[in-house]
């Protein structure tokens, strides 16, 4: 949901939203932010289409949306921590 500080829905495509994921590329390295997807609001919401690398399965990933654009101050969301556990839609499970 994309809303202005007064609660009104934002539908302006000039607002560009970026979804970042933060994780360690190597076990001993520092966590690094990776741009995963961009979107603009439509009807008060934004949809991000993204792909996380398979190497992250079983890992913790931090997600955050940032945004800005002509006539907008920079904005950012709270950070969401997820555990990346993905089963491909066509996976065959033992005993299935």
N, C-alpha and C positions, 0 to 999 in steps of 0.2 A: 504494500500500500504506500502510495506516495502522496504526502500531504504537506501543506504549508503550515507555518507555525500557528495560524489561526484555525487549523483543522480542515481547511478547504482542500479538495482533491486537486492535484496538479496534473495537467494534461499537455503542457507545453513541451514540444519536442526540442526546444533549445536547452532544456535541462538534460545533461548527459550524465547517466549513472554508470559507475564502474564497480564491478564485483571483483574483489581481491581475495585470494586464498593465501594463507601464510603457513609454510611448513619448512622443515629442514630438507635440503637437497641431499645432504650426506649426514650420517649419524653424528659426526663430531662437528659439523658446521653450524653456522648461525641460521636461525629461522629467517626466511626471505619471503617478501610479498610477491605474488604472481598475479598479473591481470588475467582473470578467467573469462570475463565477458563484459560487454557494454549493452546498455539499453536506454531508451527514453520512455517517459511515462505515457501511457495511453489510458484514458478513462480512470485516472487515479491509481493505476498500478503499473508495475514494470515486470517484464518477464525476461529472465536471463537463461540463455541456452549455453551450457558449458560442458566441458569434458575434464574430468580429473584423471591424471596419469594412473595407470594400473599399479605402479610402484607404491602408491599411497594407500592401497587397501590395508585395512587394519591400523591405519595411522590416525592421529588427531590432526584436524585441519581447522584453522581459524578463518572465519569468513567475515568480511566487512564490505559494506557498500559506501562509496564516496561519490560525490557529485558536484557539479558546477556547470556554468555556462553563462552565456550573455544575459546579464541582468540578475544573476543569482550569486549569492555568497557561497563559498565552499561549504559543503555539508558532509557529514559522515554518520553512519549508523553505529549502533552498539556492535561489539564484536560477538559473534556467535561461534561457539566451539562445537565441532561435530566429530564423530568417530566415523570414518569412511569405511563402511562395510557394504559392498555392492555385489549382488549376484546378477550376472547378465540375464536378461529376460528369457533367453532360450537355453539356460543352463540345465543340464540333466543332473538330477541329484540321485545319489545311490538310494535304492529302495523305492524310487518314485515310479 
